[in-house]
Amino acid sequence: MTETEASFTIRGIKINRQLFRFILTSAILYISWETVYQFWIHPNQTIELLLVSNLTWFCESILSLLGYGLIPIVFLDENVRTLGIDGSHGVFIADSCAGLPLLALFAGFILAYPGPISKKLWYIPLGLVTVHLINVVRIVALCLLANHAPELLDFNHHYTFTITVYAYIFLLWVIWVNKFGAVSQSKE
């Protein structure tokens, strides 16, 4: 593809076609996701509650395997439950902890970025599972902090673990772009 075919000009500004397509696709996916999420998924709660139940089960299992006695899971309402080590106040696990928007953010980027569908069909599910597992590790770590260093809980919940999860998603994106994306494929 020549440089002229790879770009176009609007009002004297040269625009890369692949970049334009990526930004346009990302915007369409984002608007579609937000619409479906705000008007159906979040009000319905089914998917988020399933993720919260799964997170709770995994975290409870890991903490038990580590030898910790657990406080009974308390359902504060259908959207919020507590999980924690016996002797601590535990942590609240709510629908916002499920990480569904993060999962969508990851999948949306991979869908929008050029690359072979065959690779997207395995990379997206693998990425979704690993992001979910990172979330499990995050909640287990929060339970451990609530038990051993409760004064550090709030900071780590809002900053350390948020940065960690976003950094992991960014790493998955970098791997996709450099190893599997169409642009990296055309360089080889």
C-alpha atoms as an extended CHARMM CRD file, in Angstrom:
* protein
*
       188  EXT
         1         1  MET       CA              0.0000000000        0.0000000000        0.0000000000  PROA      1               0.0000000000
         2         2  THR       CA              1.4300000000        3.3440000000       -0.9730000000  PROA      2               0.0000000000
         3         3  GLU       CA              1.5560000000        6.2770000000        1.4020000000  PROA      3               0.0000000000
         4         4  THR       CA             -1.2950000000        7.9060000000       -0.5240000000  PROA      4               0.0000000000
         5         5  GLU       CA             -3.4870000000        4.7950000000       -0.1400000000  PROA      5               0.0000000000
         6         6  ALA       CA             -2.6150000000        4.4820000000        3.5670000000  PROA      6               0.0000000000
         7         7  SER       CA             -3.8730000000        7.9710000000        4.3680000000  PROA      7               0.0000000000
         8         8  PHE       CA             -6.3670000000       10.5790000000        3.2930000000  PROA      8               0.0000000000
         9         9  THR       CA             -6.6030000000       14.3310000000        3.7250000000  PROA      9               0.0000000000
        10        10  ILE       CA             -9.3220000000       16.3940000000        5.3800000000  PROA      10              0.0000000000
        11        11  ARG       CA             -8.9060000000       20.1830000000        5.1800000000  PROA      11              0.0000000000
        12        12  GLY       CA             -5.2020000000       19.8070000000        4.5840000000  PROA      12              0.0000000000
        13        13  ILE       CA             -4.6600000000       17.3950000000        7.4750000000  PROA      13              0.0000000000
        14        14  LYS       CA             -3.2140000000       14.0190000000        6.5370000000  PROA      14              0.0000000000
        15        15  ILE       CA             -4.9860000000       11.1780000000        8.3850000000  PROA      15              0.0000000000
        16        16  ASN       CA             -3.7900000000        7.5740000000        8.5760000000  PROA      16              0.0000000000
        17        17  ARG       CA             -6.5910000000        5.2270000000        7.4110000000  PROA      17              0.0000000000
        18        18  GLN       CA             -5.8090000000        2.4530000000        9.9150000000  PROA      18              0.0000000000
        19        19  LEU       CA             -5.6950000000        4.8860000000       12.8200000000  PROA      19              0.0000000000
        20        20  PHE       CA             -8.9420000000        6.5020000000       11.6890000000  PROA      20              0.0000000000
        21        21  ARG       CA            -10.6330000000        3.0900000000       11.3500000000  PROA      21              0.0000000000
        22        22  PHE       CA             -9.3790000000        2.0560000000       14.8120000000  PROA      22              0.0000000000
        23        23  ILE       CA            -10.6430000000        5.2660000000       16.4550000000  PROA      23              0.0000000000
        24        24  LEU       CA            -14.0010000000        5.0740000000       14.6630000000  PROA      24              0.0000000000
        25        25  THR       CA            -14.4680000000        1.3820000000       15.5240000000  PROA      25              0.0000000000
        26        26  SER       CA            -13.4640000000        2.0580000000       19.1400000000  PROA      26              0.0000000000
        27        27  ALA       CA            -15.9630000000        4.9120000000       19.4000000000  PROA      27              0.0000000000
        28        28  ILE       CA            -18.7790000000        2.7990000000       17.9380000000  PROA      28              0.0000000000
        29        29  LEU       CA            -17.9540000000       -0.1200000000       20.2590000000  PROA      29              0.0000000000
        30        30  TYR       CA            -17.7440000000        2.1960000000       23.2780000000  PROA      30              0.0000000000
        31        31  ILE       CA            -21.0830000000        3.8830000000       22.5740000000  PROA      31              0.0000000000
        32        32  SER       CA            -22.7030000000        0.5020000000       21.9070000000  PROA      32              0.0000000000
        33        33  TRP       CA            -21.2460000000       -0.9880000000       25.1050000000  PROA      33              0.0000000000
        34        34  GLU       CA            -22.2780000000        1.9780000000       27.2680000000  PROA      34              0.0000000000
        35        35  THR       CA            -25.8040000000        1.8920000000       25.8530000000  PROA      35              0.0000000000
        36        36  VAL       CA            -26.2420000000       -1.8500000000       26.4200000000  PROA      36              0.0000000000
        37        37  TYR       CA            -24.5460000000       -1.6820000000       29.8340000000  PROA      37              0.0000000000
        38        38  GLN       CA            -26.4620000000        1.3180000000       31.1910000000  PROA      38              0.0000000000
        39        39  PHE       CA            -29.8880000000        0.3420000000       29.8670000000  PROA      39              0.0000000000
        40        40  TRP       CA            -29.8410000000       -3.4550000000       30.0920000000  PROA      40              0.0000000000
        41        41  ILE       CA            -26.8660000000       -5.1960000000       31.7130000000  PROA      41              0.0000000000
        42        42  HSD       CA            -26.4460000000       -3.0060000000       34.8210000000  PROA      42              0.0000000000
        43        43  PRO       CA            -30.1650000000       -2.6010000000       35.6200000000  PROA      43              0.0000000000
        44        44  ASN       CA            -30.7310000000       -6.3310000000       35.0120000000  PROA      44              0.0000000000
        45        45  GLN       CA            -27.7580000000       -7.2900000000       37.2520000000  PROA      45              0.0000000000
        46        46  THR       CA            -27.7170000000      -10.9420000000       36.0970000000  PROA      46              0.0000000000
        47        47  ILE       CA            -24.2320000000      -10.9250000000       34.5590000000  PROA      47              0.0000000000
        48        48  GLU       CA            -22.6810000000       -8.8130000000       37.3180000000  PROA      48              0.0000000000
        49        49  LEU       CA            -24.2170000000      -10.9570000000       40.0760000000  PROA      49              0.0000000000
        50        50  LEU       CA            -22.9240000000      -14.0770000000       38.3510000000  PROA      50              0.0000000000
        51        51  LEU       CA            -19.4280000000      -12.5440000000       38.2840000000  PROA      51              0.0000000000
        52        52  VAL       CA            -19.7150000000      -11.4770000000       41.9500000000  PROA      52              0.0000000000
        53        53  SER       CA            -20.8020000000      -15.0020000000       42.9370000000  PROA      53              0.0000000000
        54        54  ASN       CA            -17.8750000000      -16.4450000000       40.9950000000  PROA      54              0.0000000000
        55        55  LEU       CA            -15.4200000000      -13.9630000000       42.5460000000  PROA      55              0.0000000000
        56        56  THR       CA            -16.7330000000      -14.7260000000       46.0220000000  PROA      56              0.0000000000
        57        57  TRP       CA            -16.4780000000      -18.4800000000       45.4980000000  PROA      57              0.0000000000
        58        58  PHE       CA            -12.9220000000      -18.2900000000       44.1120000000  PROA      58              0.0000000000
        59        59  CYS       CA            -11.7400000000      -15.9350000000       46.8670000000  PROA      59              0.0000000000
        60        60  GLU       CA            -13.3750000000      -18.0100000000       49.5920000000  PROA      60              0.0000000000
        61        61  SER       CA            -11.7340000000      -21.1610000000       48.1830000000  PROA      61              0.0000000000
        62        62  ILE       CA             -8.2750000000      -19.5790000000       47.9730000000  PROA      62              0.0000000000
        63        63  LEU       CA             -8.4530000000      -18.1230000000       51.4850000000  PROA      63              0.0000000000
        64        64  SER       CA             -9.5980000000      -21.5070000000       52.8300000000  PROA      64              0.0000000000
        65        65  LEU       CA             -6.7410000000      -23.2620000000       50.9950000000  PROA      65              0.0000000000
        66        66  LEU       CA             -4.3530000000      -20.7830000000       52.6120000000  PROA      66              0.0000000000
        67        67  GLY       CA             -5.6670000000      -21.9670000000       55.9750000000  PROA      67              0.0000000000
        68        68  TYR       CA             -7.7640000000      -18.9600000000       56.9660000000  PROA      68              0.0000000000
        69        69  GLY       CA            -11.0480000000      -19.3020000000       58.7870000000  PROA      69              0.0000000000
        70        70  LEU       CA            -13.6650000000      -17.1160000000       57.1530000000  PROA      70              0.0000000000
        71        71  ILE       CA            -16.4410000000      -14.9550000000       58.4740000000  PROA      71              0.0000000000
        72        72  PRO       CA            -19.8370000000      -16.0640000000       57.2140000000  PROA      72              0.0000000000
        73        73  ILE       CA            -20.7360000000      -14.4370000000       53.9140000000  PROA      73              0.0000000000
        74        74  VAL       CA            -23.3720000000      -11.8140000000       54.6050000000  PROA      74              0.0000000000
        75        75  PHE       CA            -25.6330000000      -10.6000000000       51.8200000000  PROA      75              0.0000000000
        76        76  LEU       CA            -26.2110000000       -6.9260000000       52.6020000000  PROA      76              0.0000000000
        77        77  ASP       CA            -28.5880000000       -6.8850000000       49.6670000000  PROA      77              0.0000000000
        78        78  GLU       CA            -28.6690000000       -8.8670000000       46.4500000000  PROA      78              0.0000000000
        79        79  ASN       CA            -25.8440000000       -6.7350000000       45.0050000000  PROA      79              0.0000000000
        80        80  VAL       CA            -23.4350000000       -6.5930000000       47.9530000000  PROA      80              0.0000000000
        81        81  ARG       CA            -21.9190000000       -9.3070000000       50.1070000000  PROA      81              0.0000000000
        82        82  THR       CA            -19.1230000000       -9.4200000000       52.6370000000  PROA      82              0.0000000000
        83        83  LEU       CA            -16.1570000000      -11.7330000000       52.5230000000  PROA      83              0.0000000000
        84        84  GLY       CA            -13.3210000000      -11.8510000000       54.9790000000  PROA      84              0.0000000000
        85        85  ILE       CA            -10.9800000000      -13.6620000000       57.2960000000  PROA      85              0.0000000000
        86        86  ASP       CA            -12.3180000000      -14.5140000000       60.7380000000  PROA      86              0.0000000000
        87        87  GLY       CA            -11.2920000000      -11.7440000000       63.1300000000  PROA      87              0.0000000000
        88        88  SER       CA            -11.4110000000       -8.9880000000       60.4880000000  PROA      88              0.0000000000
        89        89  HSD       CA            -14.2540000000       -6.8110000000       59.3130000000  PROA      89              0.0000000000
        90        90  GLY       CA            -13.8810000000       -8.2960000000       55.8270000000  PROA      90              0.0000000000
        91        91  VAL       CA            -14.4980000000       -6.5210000000       52.5520000000  PROA      91              0.0000000000
        92        92  PHE       CA            -17.6280000000       -5.7070000000       50.6210000000  PROA      92              0.0000000000
        93        93  ILE       CA            -17.9270000000       -7.2800000000       47.1950000000  PROA      93              0.0000000000
        94        94  ALA       CA            -20.4360000000       -5.3900000000       45.0830000000  PROA      94              0.0000000000
        95        95  ASP       CA            -21.4240000000       -5.4300000000       41.4320000000  PROA      95              0.0000000000
        96        96  SER       CA            -18.8860000000       -2.6640000000       40.8110000000  PROA      96              0.0000000000
        97        97  CYS       CA            -16.1500000000       -5.1080000000       41.9470000000  PROA      97              0.0000000000
        98        98  ALA       CA            -17.0740000000       -7.6030000000       39.2360000000  PROA      98              0.0000000000
        99        99  GLY       CA            -14.9180000000       -5.8070000000       36.6870000000  PROA      99              0.0000000000
       100       100  LEU       CA            -17.3970000000       -6.1350000000       33.8270000000  PROA      100             0.0000000000
       101       101  PRO       CA            -16.5590000000       -2.7030000000       32.3390000000  PROA      101             0.0000000000
       102       102  LEU       CA            -12.8470000000       -3.6360000000       32.4590000000  PROA      102             0.0000000000
       103       103  LEU       CA            -13.5500000000       -6.8960000000       30.6670000000  PROA      103             0.0000000000
       104       104  ALA       CA            -15.4740000000       -4.9600000000       28.0160000000  PROA      104             0.0000000000
       105       105  LEU       CA            -12.6720000000       -2.3940000000       27.7270000000  PROA      105             0.0000000000
       106       106  PHE       CA            -10.1360000000       -5.1400000000       27.0530000000  PROA      106             0.0000000000
       107       107  ALA       CA            -12.3470000000       -6.9940000000       24.5640000000  PROA      107             0.0000000000
       108       108  GLY       CA            -13.3500000000       -3.7660000000       22.8030000000  PROA      108             0.0000000000
       109       109  PHE       CA             -9.7480000000       -2.7520000000       22.2030000000  PROA      109             0.0000000000
       110       110  ILE       CA             -8.8500000000       -6.1360000000       20.7470000000  PROA      110             0.0000000000
       111       111  LEU       CA            -11.9720000000       -6.1340000000       18.5650000000  PROA      111             0.0000000000
       112       112  ALA       CA            -11.2470000000       -2.6090000000       17.3050000000  PROA      112             0.0000000000
       113       113  TYR       CA             -7.5570000000       -3.1390000000       16.5870000000  PROA      113             0.0000000000
       114       114  PRO       CA             -6.7900000000       -4.7670000000       13.2380000000  PROA      114             0.0000000000
       115       115  GLY       CA             -5.8480000000       -8.4070000000       13.4080000000  PROA      115             0.0000000000
       116       116  PRO       CA             -6.8850000000      -11.8780000000       12.3290000000  PROA      116             0.0000000000
       117       117  ILE       CA            -10.2840000000      -13.0080000000       13.6210000000  PROA      117             0.0000000000
       118       118  SER       CA             -8.8570000000      -16.4910000000       14.2560000000  PROA      118             0.0000000000
       119       119  LYS       CA             -6.4130000000      -15.0250000000       16.7920000000  PROA      119             0.0000000000
       120       120  LYS       CA             -9.0550000000      -12.7690000000       18.3570000000  PROA      120             0.0000000000
       121       121  LEU       CA            -11.2500000000      -15.8410000000       18.9230000000  PROA      121             0.0000000000
       122       122  TRP       CA             -8.7370000000      -17.2950000000       21.3860000000  PROA      122             0.0000000000
       123       123  TYR       CA             -6.9740000000      -14.1390000000       22.6240000000  PROA      123             0.0000000000
       124       124  ILE       CA            -10.1110000000      -12.3760000000       23.8640000000  PROA      124             0.0000000000
       125       125  PRO       CA            -11.4460000000      -15.3120000000       25.9660000000  PROA      125             0.0000000000
       126       126  LEU       CA             -7.9500000000      -16.0000000000       27.3380000000  PROA      126             0.0000000000
       127       127  GLY       CA             -7.5490000000      -12.3300000000       28.2400000000  PROA      127             0.0000000000
       128       128  LEU       CA            -11.0050000000      -12.1790000000       29.8530000000  PROA      128             0.0000000000
       129       129  VAL       CA            -10.2250000000      -15.2080000000       32.0200000000  PROA      129             0.0000000000
       130       130  THR       CA             -6.8370000000      -13.8430000000       33.1010000000  PROA      130             0.0000000000
       131       131  VAL       CA             -8.2650000000      -10.3770000000       33.8870000000  PROA      131             0.0000000000
       132       132  HSD       CA            -10.9490000000      -12.0900000000       35.9970000000  PROA      132             0.0000000000
       133       133  LEU       CA             -8.2400000000      -14.0970000000       37.7940000000  PROA      133             0.0000000000
       134       134  ILE       CA             -6.2810000000      -10.8880000000       38.4640000000  PROA      134             0.0000000000
       135       135  ASN       CA             -9.4870000000       -9.5510000000       40.0300000000  PROA      135             0.0000000000
       136       136  VAL       CA             -9.6940000000      -12.6820000000       42.2150000000  PROA      136             0.0000000000
       137       137  VAL       CA             -6.0960000000      -12.1200000000       43.3730000000  PROA      137             0.0000000000
       138       138  ARG       CA             -6.9480000000       -8.4570000000       44.0530000000  PROA      138             0.0000000000
       139       139  ILE       CA             -9.8940000000       -9.3590000000       46.2980000000  PROA      139             0.0000000000
       140       140  VAL       CA             -7.9230000000      -12.0700000000       48.1280000000  PROA      140             0.0000000000
       141       141  ALA       CA             -5.1740000000       -9.4930000000       48.7530000000  PROA      141             0.0000000000
       142       142  LEU       CA             -7.7670000000       -7.0150000000       50.0470000000  PROA      142             0.0000000000
       143       143  CYS       CA             -9.0850000000       -9.6700000000       52.4590000000  PROA      143             0.0000000000
       144       144  LEU       CA             -5.5290000000      -10.3050000000       53.6570000000  PROA      144             0.0000000000
       145       145  LEU       CA             -4.9780000000       -6.5700000000       54.1230000000  PROA      145             0.0000000000
       146       146  ALA       CA             -8.2620000000       -6.2280000000       56.0250000000  PROA      146             0.0000000000
       147       147  ASN       CA             -6.9860000000       -8.9100000000       58.3920000000  PROA      147             0.0000000000
       148       148  HSD       CA             -3.2820000000       -8.0470000000       58.7230000000  PROA      148             0.0000000000
       149       149  ALA       CA             -3.0420000000       -4.3050000000       57.9380000000  PROA      149             0.0000000000
       150       150  PRO       CA             -6.5130000000       -2.7250000000       57.8150000000  PROA      150             0.0000000000
       151       151  GLU       CA             -5.0110000000        0.7660000000       57.7660000000  PROA      151             0.0000000000
       152       152  LEU       CA             -3.6240000000        0.0060000000       54.2800000000  PROA      152             0.0000000000
       153       153  LEU       CA             -6.8860000000       -1.3380000000       52.8800000000  PROA      153             0.0000000000
       154       154  ASP       CA             -8.4230000000        1.8670000000       51.5520000000  PROA      154             0.0000000000
       155       155  PHE       CA             -5.2760000000        3.1250000000       49.8030000000  PROA      155             0.0000000000
       156       156  ASN       CA             -4.5480000000       -0.2230000000       48.1660000000  PROA      156             0.0000000000
       157       157  HSD       CA             -8.1600000000       -0.7030000000       47.1110000000  PROA      157             0.0000000000
       158       158  HSD       CA             -8.3340000000        2.6720000000       45.3930000000  PROA      158             0.0000000000
       159       159  TYR       CA             -4.8130000000        3.0000000000       44.0090000000  PROA      159             0.0000000000
       160       160  THR       CA             -2.4490000000        0.0210000000       44.0700000000  PROA      160             0.0000000000
       161       161  PHE       CA             -4.8640000000       -2.6060000000       42.8210000000  PROA      161             0.0000000000
       162       162  THR       CA             -6.5900000000       -0.2770000000       40.3590000000  PROA      162             0.0000000000
       163       163  ILE       CA             -3.2390000000        0.5830000000       38.7960000000  PROA      163             0.0000000000
       164       164  THR       CA             -2.2550000000       -3.1030000000       38.7900000000  PROA      164             0.0000000000
       165       165  VAL       CA             -5.3990000000       -4.2190000000       36.9500000000  PROA      165             0.0000000000
       166       166  TYR       CA             -5.1920000000       -1.4200000000       34.3680000000  PROA      166             0.0000000000
       167       167  ALA       CA             -1.4640000000       -2.0880000000       33.8740000000  PROA      167             0.0000000000
       168       168  TYR       CA             -2.2190000000       -5.7650000000       33.2540000000  PROA      168             0.0000000000
       169       169  ILE       CA             -4.8830000000       -4.8960000000       30.6750000000  PROA      169             0.0000000000
       170       170  PHE       CA             -2.4330000000       -2.4740000000       29.0400000000  PROA      170             0.0000000000
       171       171  LEU       CA              0.1760000000       -5.2720000000       28.9320000000  PROA      171             0.0000000000
       172       172  LEU       CA             -2.3390000000       -7.5540000000       27.1880000000  PROA      172             0.0000000000
       173       173  TRP       CA             -2.9980000000       -4.7840000000       24.6570000000  PROA      173             0.0000000000
       174       174  VAL       CA              0.7330000000       -4.2880000000       24.0330000000  PROA      174             0.0000000000
       175       175  ILE       CA              1.1570000000       -8.0340000000       23.4930000000  PROA      175             0.0000000000
       176       176  TRP       CA             -1.7650000000       -8.0180000000       21.0460000000  PROA      176             0.0000000000
       177       177  VAL       CA             -0.4320000000       -5.0380000000       19.0920000000  PROA      177             0.0000000000
       178       178  ASN       CA              3.1420000000       -6.3620000000       18.9150000000  PROA      178             0.0000000000
       179       179  LYS       CA              2.4780000000      -10.0730000000       18.3770000000  PROA      179             0.0000000000
       180       180  PHE       CA             -0.9260000000      -10.5460000000       16.7980000000  PROA      180             0.0000000000
       181       181  GLY       CA             -2.2530000000       -7.2450000000       15.4360000000  PROA      181             0.0000000000
       182       182  ALA       CA             -2.4940000000       -6.7380000000       11.6880000000  PROA      182             0.0000000000
       183       183  VAL       CA              0.1150000000       -3.9760000000       11.7620000000  PROA      183             0.0000000000
       184       184  SER       CA              2.6700000000       -6.2810000000       13.4270000000  PROA      184             0.0000000000
       185       185  GLN       CA              1.7700000000       -9.0560000000       10.9530000000  PROA      185             0.0000000000
       186       186  SER       CA              2.4380000000       -6.7880000000        7.9590000000  PROA      186             0.0000000000
       187       187  LYS       CA              5.9550000000       -5.9810000000        9.2560000000  PROA      187             0.0000000000
       188       188  GLU       CA              6.9910000000       -9.6460000000        9.1430000000  PROA      188             0.0000000000
